[in-house]
Amino acid sequence: HVQLVESGGDSVQAGQSLMLSCEGSRFTTDDSAMGWFRQAPGKEREAVAAIEGDGSTAYADSVEGRFTISQDNAKNTLYLQMNSLEPEDTAMYYCAAVPDLGHLTPIEALGVITPGQYWGQGTQVTVS
């Protein structure tokens, strides 16, 4: 599979914005999805946002209305625009590809490790 490379993480104040990028992302099948999950120290992996090949998106309740996921297919790049950041958003953010959703929704699939799923090395977001 193609390597995913995240960037854009930073340390910011609450209320500020960041945009994360993920190079190498592309949809492989009609039943695939791309997205972002995050993990803070001592906490479980949390799905953040997902996008499917038809452009449909889904978000975790905790980020709905603040985060926007988008995909530039020409550049094979996935984005996550994060506005109104809160200290609770502090985590390592990972871009992930889910080649086969199976019976899961895209958000469900990003919250767990599914067969064939792969992700990048992560980019740190710290909000104080």
C-alpha positions as a printed NumPy array, in Angstrom:
array([[  0.   ,   0.   ,   0.   ],
       [  0.968,   3.643,  -0.397],
       [  2.655,   5.272,   2.561],
       [  0.574,   7.897,   4.328],
       [  2.404,  10.985,   5.592],
       [  0.664,  13.399,   7.929],
       [  1.686,  16.988,   8.582],
       [  0.319,  20.193,  10.04 ],
       [  0.261,  19.402,  13.724],
       [  1.301,  22.169,  16.099],
       [  0.847,  23.674,  19.55 ],
       [ -1.928,  26.281,  19.601],
       [ -4.165,  28.157,  21.996],
       [ -7.762,  27.18 ,  22.587],
       [-10.05 ,  28.701,  19.982],
       [ -7.439,  28.682,  17.23 ],
       [ -7.438,  26.608,  14.058],
       [ -5.174,  24.082,  12.355],
       [ -5.26 ,  22.204,   9.088],
       [ -3.786,  18.735,   8.922],
       [ -2.715,  17.159,   5.651],
       [ -2.142,  13.556,   4.664],
       [ -0.212,  12.826,   1.49 ],
       [ -0.596,   9.516,  -0.277],
       [ -4.277,   9.027,   0.469],
       [ -6.544,   7.56 ,  -2.195],
       [ -9.628,   5.445,  -2.408],
       [ -8.966,   1.912,  -3.554],
       [-12.434,   0.397,  -3.896],
       [-16.072,   1.455,  -3.778],
       [-16.235,   0.042,  -0.261],
       [-13.278,   1.977,   1.069],
       [-12.915,   5.115,   3.153],
       [-10.283,   7.512,   4.352],
       [-10.207,   9.406,   7.577],
       [ -8.587,  10.56 ,  10.741],
       [ -8.395,   9.085,  14.186],
       [ -6.613,  10.394,  17.257],
       [ -5.092,   8.977,  20.361],
       [ -4.084,  10.794,  23.51 ],
       [ -1.712,   9.288,  26.087],
       [ -3.531,   6.793,  28.268],
       [ -6.675,   6.962,  26.174],
       [ -8.199,   4.709,  23.566],
       [ -8.135,   5.42 ,  19.874],
       [-10.957,   7.739,  18.822],
       [-12.335,   8.119,  15.315],
       [-12.538,  11.772,  14.332],
       [-13.744,  12.125,  10.735],
       [-14.235,   9.977,   7.665],
       [-14.847,  10.459,   3.969],
       [-15.943,   8.003,   1.288],
       [-15.299,   7.965,  -2.424],
       [-18.644,   9.59 ,  -3.209],
       [-17.718,  12.528,  -0.989],
       [-19.982,  11.666,   1.906],
       [-18.506,  12.541,   5.29 ],
       [-19.056,  11.585,   8.889],
       [-17.787,  13.004,  12.158],
       [-17.482,  12.081,  15.775],
       [-19.968,  13.939,  17.957],
       [-17.073,  15.598,  19.795],
       [-15.885,  17.411,  16.644],
       [-19.114,  17.838,  14.658],
       [-19.449,  21.445,  13.527],
       [-15.812,  22.282,  14.306],
       [-13.821,  19.941,  12.053],
       [-14.124,  19.45 ,   8.3  ],
       [-12.635,  16.582,   6.328],
       [-11.907,  16.842,   2.622],
       [-10.008,  14.963,  -0.067],
       [ -8.161,  16.263,  -3.114],
       [ -8.137,  13.254,  -5.427],
       [ -5.861,  14.957,  -7.95 ],
       [ -3.199,  15.429,  -5.286],
       [ -3.94 ,  12.22 ,  -3.341],
       [ -4.14 ,  14.359,  -0.234],
       [ -6.558,  14.222,   2.658],
       [ -7.205,  17.253,   4.843],
       [ -8.681,  17.934,   8.241],
       [ -9.588,  21.535,   8.964],
       [ -9.891,  21.975,  12.706],
       [-11.543,  25.119,  14.056],
       [-12.372,  26.252,  17.581],
       [ -9.822,  23.861,  19.008],
       [-10.227,  22.811,  22.62 ],
       [ -7.708,  21.366,  25.098],
       [ -9.638,  18.076,  24.809],
       [ -8.543,  17.893,  21.165],
       [ -4.931,  17.401,  22.243],
       [ -3.72 ,  14.093,  20.796],
       [ -1.65 ,  12.439,  18.122],
       [ -3.668,  12.54 ,  14.905],
       [ -3.375,   9.748,  12.372],
       [ -4.525,   9.577,   8.791],
       [ -5.913,   6.143,   7.956],
       [ -7.08 ,   4.197,   4.943],
       [ -9.78 ,   1.556,   5.245],
       [ -9.699,  -0.56 ,   2.073],
       [-12.705,  -2.636,   3.059],
       [-15.421,  -1.29 ,   5.332],
       [-17.198,  -4.623,   5.55 ],
       [-20.278,  -4.174,   7.718],
       [-18.925,  -1.108,   9.526],
       [-19.685,   2.552,   8.917],
       [-16.639,   4.678,   8.102],
       [-16.577,   6.21 ,  11.589],
       [-16.922,   2.792,  13.217],
       [-14.093,   1.443,  11.078],
       [-11.752,   4.267,  12.04 ],
       [-12.355,   3.599,  15.713],
       [-10.956,   0.065,  15.498],
       [ -8.247,  -1.827,  13.67 ],
       [ -9.861,  -3.506,  10.68 ],
       [ -8.219,  -6.009,   8.303],
       [ -6.07 ,  -4.245,   5.74 ],
       [ -6.343,  -0.854,   7.429],
       [ -3.161,   1.195,   7.496],
       [ -2.119,   4.604,   8.798],
       [  0.729,   7.072,   8.929],
       [  3.166,   8.004,  11.653],
       [  0.894,  10.684,  13.088],
       [  1.142,  14.406,  13.746],
       [  0.873,  15.927,  17.207],
       [ -1.781,  18.509,  18.029],
       [ -1.513,  20.26 ,  21.381],
       [ -4.13 ,  22.761,  22.518],
       [ -3.626,  24.787,  25.674]])
